[in-house]
Amino acid sequence: MTMLTPTGFAHSLALGTMLWTTLGWRGWTVCVLYLFLGQLVTKVGFDEKEAMGIAEKRGGRRGPENVWGSALTGVLCAAAAAQTMKSGDAFMGLSFDVWALGYVASLATKLADTFASEIGKAYGKTTFLITSLKPVPPGTEGAVSLEGTLASVVGGLSLAFYGCVAVGFVHGVGGVAIATLAAFVATMIESLIGATLQEKEGLSWMTNEVVNFINTSVGAAIAMSLVFLWIST
């Protein structure tokens, strides 16, 4: 429970129930791994990040807004995948495998983003704004670093491998490649959103949670599009 605030814990129970009901233990453990690794990397260099004022609030504990901002896309994909299993037919023209990979990719995307942000803030030697490549302080919205970018690949790959190979959830090695690529591209797009929209005045609704939902949706959509083309050929 130290990973979550009390209300965050309550919401995570609801989330876990939904995922276990729709995707079973294998789908559920994919989300558990995301939460564990995300919390672990958040703690890396936490004291230094806190001293610079760029650490996650509440000591890195996640609240309900974090739970749903990160996992809502995954829940929607899981529900769609479950519908295909229940009916035996494609849902919105897409099979179980496509929706299931969308689920894995959405969480791989969020973990890639978390790894990029936390490792970049802790160990990034030079941080650039993605739109101009001008040096900016660590923690700036839309900032990227070599260390953070490499870490994002590790984060996305870790979750994709677990979801697609370790528990054999969907698509094997091909799914790993697709989900990892989708997570990386979506993470770069998230940085662009941060640099161009999130910092603009008048867009107060563009919160981190909204950006997280957009980010995970983009990752899922890319992966689903790629695997749909793969299956169709």
C-alpha atoms as an extended CHARMM CRD file, in Angstrom:
* protein
*
       233  EXT
         1         1  MET       CA              0.0000000000        0.0000000000        0.0000000000  PROA      1               0.0000000000
         2         2  THR       CA              3.0490000000        2.2910000000        0.2900000000  PROA      2               0.0000000000
         3         3  MET       CA              2.9700000000        2.5710000000       -3.5100000000  PROA      3               0.0000000000
         4         4  LEU       CA             -0.4430000000        4.2280000000       -3.3140000000  PROA      4               0.0000000000
         5         5  THR       CA             -2.4160000000        6.7350000000       -1.2920000000  PROA      5               0.0000000000
         6         6  PRO       CA             -5.3860000000        5.2450000000        0.6100000000  PROA      6               0.0000000000
         7         7  THR       CA             -7.8180000000        6.3940000000       -2.0810000000  PROA      7               0.0000000000
         8         8  GLY       CA             -5.3810000000        5.3310000000       -4.7670000000  PROA      8               0.0000000000
         9         9  PHE       CA             -5.3000000000        1.8790000000       -3.1930000000  PROA      9               0.0000000000
        10        10  ALA       CA             -9.0990000000        1.6790000000       -3.2070000000  PROA      10              0.0000000000
        11        11  HSD       CA             -9.2340000000        2.6530000000       -6.8630000000  PROA      11              0.0000000000
        12        12  SER       CA             -6.4760000000        0.1890000000       -7.7030000000  PROA      12              0.0000000000
        13        13  LEU       CA             -8.5880000000       -2.5920000000       -6.1640000000  PROA      13              0.0000000000
        14        14  ALA       CA            -11.4220000000       -1.6390000000       -8.5050000000  PROA      14              0.0000000000
        15        15  LEU       CA             -8.9890000000       -1.5680000000      -11.4150000000  PROA      15              0.0000000000
        16        16  GLY       CA             -7.5350000000       -4.9370000000      -10.4780000000  PROA      16              0.0000000000
        17        17  THR       CA            -10.9870000000       -6.4780000000      -10.1990000000  PROA      17              0.0000000000
        18        18  MET       CA            -11.8780000000       -5.2320000000      -13.6740000000  PROA      18              0.0000000000
        19        19  LEU       CA             -8.6790000000       -6.6000000000      -15.1740000000  PROA      19              0.0000000000
        20        20  TRP       CA             -8.9130000000       -9.9930000000      -13.4610000000  PROA      20              0.0000000000
        21        21  THR       CA            -12.5430000000      -10.2950000000      -14.5580000000  PROA      21              0.0000000000
        22        22  THR       CA            -11.8120000000       -9.4010000000      -18.1750000000  PROA      22              0.0000000000
        23        23  LEU       CA             -8.3270000000      -10.8180000000      -18.8100000000  PROA      23              0.0000000000
        24        24  GLY       CA             -7.6830000000      -13.2710000000      -15.9830000000  PROA      24              0.0000000000
        25        25  TRP       CA             -4.5420000000      -13.5860000000      -13.9090000000  PROA      25              0.0000000000
        26        26  ARG       CA             -2.1560000000      -13.1030000000      -16.8150000000  PROA      26              0.0000000000
        27        27  GLY       CA             -3.6150000000       -9.7710000000      -17.8470000000  PROA      27              0.0000000000
        28        28  TRP       CA             -3.8540000000       -8.7020000000      -14.2130000000  PROA      28              0.0000000000
        29        29  THR       CA             -0.1770000000       -9.4180000000      -13.5210000000  PROA      29              0.0000000000
        30        30  VAL       CA              0.8630000000       -7.2510000000      -16.4760000000  PROA      30              0.0000000000
        31        31  CYS       CA             -0.6450000000       -4.2610000000      -14.6710000000  PROA      31              0.0000000000
        32        32  VAL       CA              0.8560000000       -5.3370000000      -11.3410000000  PROA      32              0.0000000000
        33        33  LEU       CA              4.3030000000       -5.4520000000      -12.9540000000  PROA      33              0.0000000000
        34        34  TYR       CA              3.7620000000       -1.9670000000      -14.3860000000  PROA      34              0.0000000000
        35        35  LEU       CA              2.8720000000       -0.6210000000      -10.9390000000  PROA      35              0.0000000000
        36        36  PHE       CA              5.8460000000       -2.3260000000       -9.2680000000  PROA      36              0.0000000000
        37        37  LEU       CA              8.4640000000       -1.2680000000      -11.8270000000  PROA      37              0.0000000000
        38        38  GLY       CA              6.9990000000        2.2250000000      -12.0900000000  PROA      38              0.0000000000
        39        39  GLN       CA              7.2270000000        2.7020000000       -8.3450000000  PROA      39              0.0000000000
        40        40  LEU       CA             10.7240000000        1.2040000000       -8.2480000000  PROA      40              0.0000000000
        41        41  VAL       CA             12.1150000000        3.5670000000      -10.8730000000  PROA      41              0.0000000000
        42        42  THR       CA             10.3620000000        6.5340000000       -9.2440000000  PROA      42              0.0000000000
        43        43  LYS       CA             12.4490000000        5.9040000000       -6.1210000000  PROA      43              0.0000000000
        44        44  VAL       CA             15.7320000000        6.0000000000       -8.0750000000  PROA      44              0.0000000000
        45        45  GLY       CA             17.6220000000        9.1270000000       -6.9990000000  PROA      45              0.0000000000
        46        46  PHE       CA             14.4920000000       10.3380000000       -5.2270000000  PROA      46              0.0000000000
        47        47  ASP       CA             16.2740000000       12.4350000000       -2.6000000000  PROA      47              0.0000000000
        48        48  GLU       CA             18.2450000000       14.2940000000       -5.2650000000  PROA      48              0.0000000000
        49        49  LYS       CA             15.1340000000       14.8620000000       -7.3660000000  PROA      49              0.0000000000
        50        50  GLU       CA             13.2480000000       16.0720000000       -4.3050000000  PROA      50              0.0000000000
        51        51  ALA       CA             16.0240000000       18.5260000000       -3.4880000000  PROA      51              0.0000000000
        52        52  MET       CA             15.7350000000       19.9480000000       -7.0230000000  PROA      52              0.0000000000
        53        53  GLY       CA             11.9500000000       20.1640000000       -6.7180000000  PROA      53              0.0000000000
        54        54  ILE       CA             11.2880000000       17.7300000000       -9.5680000000  PROA      54              0.0000000000
        55        55  ALA       CA             10.3670000000       14.5860000000       -7.6280000000  PROA      55              0.0000000000
        56        56  GLU       CA              6.9060000000       13.0460000000       -7.8320000000  PROA      56              0.0000000000
        57        57  LYS       CA              4.5480000000       14.5100000000       -5.2570000000  PROA      57              0.0000000000
        58        58  ARG       CA              3.4390000000       12.5290000000       -2.1810000000  PROA      58              0.0000000000
        59        59  GLY       CA              6.7560000000       10.7280000000       -2.0700000000  PROA      59              0.0000000000
        60        60  GLY       CA              5.9520000000        8.9780000000       -5.3330000000  PROA      60              0.0000000000
        61        61  ARG       CA              2.7260000000        7.4110000000       -4.0750000000  PROA      61              0.0000000000
        62        62  ARG       CA              0.0010000000        7.2240000000       -6.7100000000  PROA      62              0.0000000000
        63        63  GLY       CA             -3.4890000000        8.6090000000       -6.1850000000  PROA      63              0.0000000000
        64        64  PRO       CA             -6.7160000000        7.7300000000       -8.0230000000  PROA      64              0.0000000000
        65        65  GLU       CA             -5.9990000000       10.2890000000      -10.7390000000  PROA      65              0.0000000000
        66        66  ASN       CA             -2.7040000000        8.5260000000      -11.4520000000  PROA      66              0.0000000000
        67        67  VAL       CA             -4.3370000000        5.1030000000      -11.4370000000  PROA      67              0.0000000000
        68        68  TRP       CA             -6.9250000000        5.9990000000      -14.0580000000  PROA      68              0.0000000000
        69        69  GLY       CA             -4.7570000000        8.3640000000      -16.0760000000  PROA      69              0.0000000000
        70        70  SER       CA             -2.2940000000        5.5260000000      -16.5470000000  PROA      70              0.0000000000
        71        71  ALA       CA             -4.6530000000        2.5620000000      -16.8800000000  PROA      71              0.0000000000
        72        72  LEU       CA             -7.9520000000        3.7770000000      -18.3600000000  PROA      72              0.0000000000
        73        73  THR       CA             -6.8590000000        2.9790000000      -21.9080000000  PROA      73              0.0000000000
        74        74  GLY       CA             -5.7990000000       -0.4720000000      -20.7620000000  PROA      74              0.0000000000
        75        75  VAL       CA             -9.1570000000       -1.0660000000      -19.0810000000  PROA      75              0.0000000000
        76        76  LEU       CA            -10.9980000000       -0.1350000000      -22.2770000000  PROA      76              0.0000000000
        77        77  CYS       CA             -8.8090000000       -2.5030000000      -24.3210000000  PROA      77              0.0000000000
        78        78  ALA       CA             -9.3080000000       -5.2460000000      -21.7360000000  PROA      78              0.0000000000
        79        79  ALA       CA            -13.0870000000       -4.8240000000      -21.8360000000  PROA      79              0.0000000000
        80        80  ALA       CA            -13.0680000000       -5.0030000000      -25.6270000000  PROA      80              0.0000000000
        81        81  ALA       CA            -10.8630000000       -8.1060000000      -25.5540000000  PROA      81              0.0000000000
        82        82  ALA       CA            -13.2110000000       -9.7460000000      -23.0550000000  PROA      82              0.0000000000
        83        83  GLN       CA            -16.1720000000       -8.9800000000      -25.3040000000  PROA      83              0.0000000000
        84        84  THR       CA            -14.5160000000      -10.8400000000      -28.1760000000  PROA      84              0.0000000000
        85        85  MET       CA            -14.0130000000      -13.8710000000      -25.9310000000  PROA      85              0.0000000000
        86        86  LYS       CA            -17.6020000000      -13.7520000000      -24.7060000000  PROA      86              0.0000000000
        87        87  SER       CA            -19.2040000000      -13.4040000000      -28.1260000000  PROA      87              0.0000000000
        88        88  GLY       CA            -16.6650000000      -15.3210000000      -30.1770000000  PROA      88              0.0000000000
        89        89  ASP       CA            -16.7200000000      -12.4890000000      -32.7050000000  PROA      89              0.0000000000
        90        90  ALA       CA            -14.4930000000       -9.5160000000      -33.3880000000  PROA      90              0.0000000000
        91        91  PHE       CA            -15.3590000000       -6.3280000000      -31.5130000000  PROA      91              0.0000000000
        92        92  MET       CA            -15.4040000000       -3.2500000000      -33.7510000000  PROA      92              0.0000000000
        93        93  GLY       CA            -13.8000000000       -5.4160000000      -36.3970000000  PROA      93              0.0000000000
        94        94  LEU       CA            -10.8080000000       -6.3020000000      -34.2230000000  PROA      94              0.0000000000
        95        95  SER       CA             -9.9540000000       -9.7010000000      -32.7550000000  PROA      95              0.0000000000
        96        96  PHE       CA             -8.9860000000      -10.6040000000      -29.1990000000  PROA      96              0.0000000000
        97        97  ASP       CA             -5.2830000000      -10.6070000000      -30.1120000000  PROA      97              0.0000000000
        98        98  VAL       CA             -5.4450000000       -7.0420000000      -31.3900000000  PROA      98              0.0000000000
        99        99  TRP       CA             -7.2380000000       -5.7090000000      -28.3070000000  PROA      99              0.0000000000
       100       100  ALA       CA             -5.0080000000       -7.6990000000      -25.9600000000  PROA      100             0.0000000000
       101       101  LEU       CA             -1.8610000000       -6.3130000000      -27.5590000000  PROA      101             0.0000000000
       102       102  GLY       CA             -3.3780000000       -2.8460000000      -27.2720000000  PROA      102             0.0000000000
       103       103  TYR       CA             -3.7280000000       -3.4870000000      -23.5440000000  PROA      103             0.0000000000
       104       104  VAL       CA             -0.0990000000       -4.5770000000      -23.1820000000  PROA      104             0.0000000000
       105       105  ALA       CA              1.1380000000       -1.6980000000      -25.3380000000  PROA      105             0.0000000000
       106       106  SER       CA             -0.7980000000        0.8990000000      -23.3380000000  PROA      106             0.0000000000
       107       107  LEU       CA              0.9260000000       -0.1320000000      -20.1130000000  PROA      107             0.0000000000
       108       108  ALA       CA              4.2840000000       -0.5700000000      -21.8620000000  PROA      108             0.0000000000
       109       109  THR       CA              3.8830000000        3.0020000000      -23.1030000000  PROA      109             0.0000000000
       110       110  LYS       CA              3.2170000000        4.3650000000      -19.6290000000  PROA      110             0.0000000000
       111       111  LEU       CA              6.1330000000        2.4480000000      -18.1610000000  PROA      111             0.0000000000
       112       112  ALA       CA              8.4070000000        3.6900000000      -20.9600000000  PROA      112             0.0000000000
       113       113  ASP       CA              7.3150000000        7.2410000000      -20.1560000000  PROA      113             0.0000000000
       114       114  THR       CA              7.9100000000        6.7320000000      -16.4330000000  PROA      114             0.0000000000
       115       115  PHE       CA             11.3750000000        5.2510000000      -17.0200000000  PROA      115             0.0000000000
       116       116  ALA       CA             12.2680000000        8.1200000000      -19.3700000000  PROA      116             0.0000000000
       117       117  SER       CA             11.1090000000       10.7680000000      -16.9180000000  PROA      117             0.0000000000
       118       118  GLU       CA             12.5430000000        9.3220000000      -13.7120000000  PROA      118             0.0000000000
       119       119  ILE       CA             15.9010000000        8.1670000000      -15.0800000000  PROA      119             0.0000000000
       120       120  GLY       CA             16.2470000000       11.3340000000      -17.1350000000  PROA      120             0.0000000000
       121       121  LYS       CA             15.6680000000       13.4950000000      -14.0620000000  PROA      121             0.0000000000
       122       122  ALA       CA             18.0540000000       11.4360000000      -11.9430000000  PROA      122             0.0000000000
       123       123  TYR       CA             20.8910000000       10.7410000000      -14.3830000000  PROA      123             0.0000000000
       124       124  GLY       CA             20.3670000000       12.8630000000      -17.4940000000  PROA      124             0.0000000000
       125       125  LYS       CA             23.6330000000       14.7120000000      -18.1390000000  PROA      125             0.0000000000
       126       126  THR       CA             22.1560000000       17.0840000000      -20.7160000000  PROA      126             0.0000000000
       127       127  THR       CA             18.4350000000       17.6860000000      -21.1080000000  PROA      127             0.0000000000
       128       128  PHE       CA             17.0000000000       19.1610000000      -24.3120000000  PROA      128             0.0000000000
       129       129  LEU       CA             13.5780000000       20.4600000000      -25.2620000000  PROA      129             0.0000000000
       130       130  ILE       CA             12.3590000000       18.0340000000      -27.9130000000  PROA      130             0.0000000000
       131       131  THR       CA             10.9890000000       20.7760000000      -30.1870000000  PROA      131             0.0000000000
       132       132  SER       CA             14.0600000000       23.0220000000      -30.3110000000  PROA      132             0.0000000000
       133       133  LEU       CA             16.8860000000       20.8570000000      -28.9080000000  PROA      133             0.0000000000
       134       134  LYS       CA             17.7860000000       23.7630000000      -26.6300000000  PROA      134             0.0000000000
       135       135  PRO       CA             19.1870000000       22.7880000000      -23.2080000000  PROA      135             0.0000000000
       136       136  VAL       CA             16.5950000000       23.0300000000      -20.4390000000  PROA      136             0.0000000000
       137       137  PRO       CA             16.5740000000       22.0610000000      -16.7460000000  PROA      137             0.0000000000
       138       138  PRO       CA             15.6860000000       18.4380000000      -15.8780000000  PROA      138             0.0000000000
       139       139  GLY       CA             11.9800000000       18.0140000000      -15.2180000000  PROA      139             0.0000000000
       140       140  THR       CA             10.9070000000       20.5520000000      -17.8510000000  PROA      140             0.0000000000
       141       141  GLU       CA              7.7690000000       19.4960000000      -19.7320000000  PROA      141             0.0000000000
       142       142  GLY       CA              8.8010000000       18.1570000000      -23.1380000000  PROA      142             0.0000000000
       143       143  ALA       CA             12.4260000000       17.6630000000      -22.1390000000  PROA      143             0.0000000000
       144       144  VAL       CA             14.4010000000       14.6060000000      -23.2600000000  PROA      144             0.0000000000
       145       145  SER       CA             17.8460000000       13.2200000000      -22.5190000000  PROA      145             0.0000000000
       146       146  LEU       CA             19.9170000000       10.3780000000      -23.9140000000  PROA      146             0.0000000000
       147       147  GLU       CA             19.8070000000        8.5450000000      -20.5990000000  PROA      147             0.0000000000
       148       148  GLY       CA             16.0620000000        8.9520000000      -20.2740000000  PROA      148             0.0000000000
       149       149  THR       CA             15.4470000000        7.9150000000      -23.8750000000  PROA      149             0.0000000000
       150       150  LEU       CA             17.4640000000        4.7180000000      -23.4680000000  PROA      150             0.0000000000
       151       151  ALA       CA             15.6590000000        4.0260000000      -20.2010000000  PROA      151             0.0000000000
       152       152  SER       CA             12.3010000000        4.3970000000      -21.9480000000  PROA      152             0.0000000000
       153       153  VAL       CA             13.2350000000        1.5720000000      -24.3140000000  PROA      153             0.0000000000
       154       154  VAL       CA             14.1940000000       -0.6210000000      -21.3520000000  PROA      154             0.0000000000
       155       155  GLY       CA             10.9090000000        0.1340000000      -19.5970000000  PROA      155             0.0000000000
       156       156  GLY       CA              8.7310000000       -0.5080000000      -22.6210000000  PROA      156             0.0000000000
       157       157  LEU       CA             10.6360000000       -3.6470000000      -23.5670000000  PROA      157             0.0000000000
       158       158  SER       CA             10.4060000000       -5.0530000000      -20.0370000000  PROA      158             0.0000000000
       159       159  LEU       CA              6.6330000000       -4.8590000000      -19.8950000000  PROA      159             0.0000000000
       160       160  ALA       CA              6.1810000000       -5.9450000000      -23.5070000000  PROA      160             0.0000000000
       161       161  PHE       CA              8.3680000000       -9.0050000000      -22.9370000000  PROA      161             0.0000000000
       162       162  TYR       CA              6.4740000000       -9.9710000000      -19.8170000000  PROA      162             0.0000000000
       163       163  GLY       CA              3.0630000000       -9.5320000000      -21.3980000000  PROA      163             0.0000000000
       164       164  CYS       CA              3.8840000000      -11.1970000000      -24.7080000000  PROA      164             0.0000000000
       165       165  VAL       CA              6.4190000000      -13.8860000000      -23.7510000000  PROA      165             0.0000000000
       166       166  ALA       CA              6.8090000000      -14.4850000000      -20.0150000000  PROA      166             0.0000000000
       167       167  VAL       CA              3.1170000000      -15.1320000000      -19.4040000000  PROA      167             0.0000000000
       168       168  GLY       CA              2.3700000000      -15.9070000000      -23.0450000000  PROA      168             0.0000000000
       169       169  PHE       CA             -0.4720000000      -13.4160000000      -23.0560000000  PROA      169             0.0000000000
       170       170  VAL       CA             -0.3900000000      -12.4900000000      -26.7250000000  PROA      170             0.0000000000
       171       171  HSD       CA              1.7040000000      -12.6230000000      -29.9060000000  PROA      171             0.0000000000
       172       172  GLY       CA              5.1080000000      -13.7610000000      -28.5740000000  PROA      172             0.0000000000
       173       173  VAL       CA              8.2900000000      -12.1520000000      -29.8740000000  PROA      173             0.0000000000
       174       174  GLY       CA              6.4920000000      -10.2970000000      -32.6610000000  PROA      174             0.0000000000
       175       175  GLY       CA              4.2180000000       -8.7200000000      -30.0900000000  PROA      175             0.0000000000
       176       176  VAL       CA              7.2300000000       -7.6580000000      -28.0210000000  PROA      176             0.0000000000
       177       177  ALA       CA              8.7160000000       -5.8060000000      -30.9870000000  PROA      177             0.0000000000
       178       178  ILE       CA              5.4310000000       -4.1240000000      -31.8820000000  PROA      178             0.0000000000
       179       179  ALA       CA              4.5580000000       -3.0850000000      -28.3200000000  PROA      179             0.0000000000
       180       180  THR       CA              8.0880000000       -1.8040000000      -27.6430000000  PROA      180             0.0000000000
       181       181  LEU       CA              8.1400000000        0.2490000000      -30.8440000000  PROA      181             0.0000000000
       182       182  ALA       CA              4.6700000000        1.6320000000      -30.1510000000  PROA      182             0.0000000000
       183       183  ALA       CA              5.6740000000        2.5640000000      -26.5960000000  PROA      183             0.0000000000
       184       184  PHE       CA              8.7870000000        4.3800000000      -27.7920000000  PROA      184             0.0000000000
       185       185  VAL       CA              6.9830000000        6.3660000000      -30.4900000000  PROA      185             0.0000000000
       186       186  ALA       CA              4.1430000000        7.2750000000      -28.1160000000  PROA      186             0.0000000000
       187       187  THR       CA              6.6380000000        8.4300000000      -25.4850000000  PROA      187             0.0000000000
       188       188  MET       CA              8.2530000000       10.7790000000      -28.0050000000  PROA      188             0.0000000000
       189       189  ILE       CA              4.8110000000       12.0960000000      -28.9490000000  PROA      189             0.0000000000
       190       190  GLU       CA              4.0720000000       12.6500000000      -25.2500000000  PROA      190             0.0000000000
       191       191  SER       CA              7.2030000000       14.8090000000      -25.0260000000  PROA      191             0.0000000000
       192       192  LEU       CA              5.9950000000       16.8350000000      -28.0110000000  PROA      192             0.0000000000
       193       193  ILE       CA              2.6300000000       17.3460000000      -26.3160000000  PROA      193             0.0000000000
       194       194  GLY       CA              4.3860000000       18.4430000000      -23.1490000000  PROA      194             0.0000000000
       195       195  ALA       CA              6.5340000000       20.9550000000      -25.0120000000  PROA      195             0.0000000000
       196       196  THR       CA              3.8200000000       22.3980000000      -27.2500000000  PROA      196             0.0000000000
       197       197  LEU       CA              0.5070000000       22.1270000000      -25.3920000000  PROA      197             0.0000000000
       198       198  GLN       CA              0.9910000000       21.3480000000      -21.7280000000  PROA      198             0.0000000000
       199       199  GLU       CA              3.0700000000       24.4740000000      -21.1320000000  PROA      199             0.0000000000
       200       200  LYS       CA              0.6210000000       26.8150000000      -22.8820000000  PROA      200             0.0000000000
       201       201  GLU       CA             -1.4840000000       29.2180000000      -20.8640000000  PROA      201             0.0000000000
       202       202  GLY       CA             -5.2050000000       28.6290000000      -21.1460000000  PROA      202             0.0000000000
       203       203  LEU       CA             -4.8590000000       24.8620000000      -21.3570000000  PROA      203             0.0000000000
       204       204  SER       CA             -5.2660000000       24.1650000000      -17.6680000000  PROA      204             0.0000000000
       205       205  TRP       CA             -7.2890000000       21.0450000000      -18.5310000000  PROA      205             0.0000000000
       206       206  MET       CA             -4.1720000000       19.5380000000      -20.1330000000  PROA      206             0.0000000000
       207       207  THR       CA             -3.0490000000       17.9310000000      -16.8800000000  PROA      207             0.0000000000
       208       208  ASN       CA             -0.5080000000       15.1470000000      -16.5170000000  PROA      208             0.0000000000
       209       209  GLU       CA             -3.3660000000       12.6780000000      -16.1800000000  PROA      209             0.0000000000
       210       210  VAL       CA             -4.9490000000       13.8220000000      -19.4540000000  PROA      210             0.0000000000
       211       211  VAL       CA             -1.5710000000       13.6000000000      -21.1710000000  PROA      211             0.0000000000
       212       212  ASN       CA             -1.0870000000       10.1150000000      -19.7270000000  PROA      212             0.0000000000
       213       213  PHE       CA             -4.4170000000        9.0160000000      -21.1820000000  PROA      213             0.0000000000
       214       214  ILE       CA             -3.5000000000       10.4590000000      -24.5740000000  PROA      214             0.0000000000
       215       215  ASN       CA             -0.0510000000        8.8940000000      -24.3720000000  PROA      215             0.0000000000
       216       216  THR       CA             -1.3080000000        5.4000000000      -23.5540000000  PROA      216             0.0000000000
       217       217  SER       CA             -4.0650000000        5.6740000000      -26.1600000000  PROA      217             0.0000000000
       218       218  VAL       CA             -1.5210000000        6.5660000000      -28.8390000000  PROA      218             0.0000000000
       219       219  GLY       CA              0.6900000000        3.6420000000      -27.8190000000  PROA      219             0.0000000000
       220       220  ALA       CA             -2.2340000000        1.2350000000      -27.9100000000  PROA      220             0.0000000000
       221       221  ALA       CA             -3.4740000000        2.5820000000      -31.2550000000  PROA      221             0.0000000000
       222       222  ILE       CA             -0.0510000000        2.2590000000      -32.8880000000  PROA      222             0.0000000000
       223       223  ALA       CA              0.4060000000       -1.3060000000      -31.6460000000  PROA      223             0.0000000000
       224       224  MET       CA             -3.1140000000       -2.3290000000      -32.6380000000  PROA      224             0.0000000000
       225       225  SER       CA             -2.6900000000       -0.8500000000      -36.1110000000  PROA      225             0.0000000000
       226       226  LEU       CA              0.6120000000       -2.6450000000      -36.6410000000  PROA      226             0.0000000000
       227       227  VAL       CA             -0.6060000000       -6.0200000000      -35.3940000000  PROA      227             0.0000000000
       228       228  PHE       CA             -3.8130000000       -5.7000000000      -37.4180000000  PROA      228             0.0000000000
       229       229  LEU       CA             -1.7390000000       -5.1690000000      -40.5530000000  PROA      229             0.0000000000
       230       230  TRP       CA              0.5070000000       -8.0780000000      -39.5460000000  PROA      230             0.0000000000
       231       231  ILE       CA             -2.4180000000      -10.4480000000      -39.0310000000  PROA      231             0.0000000000
       232       232  SER       CA             -4.1040000000       -9.2900000000      -42.2260000000  PROA      232             0.0000000000
       233       233  THR       CA             -1.1020000000       -9.9900000000      -44.4700000000  PROA      233             0.0000000000
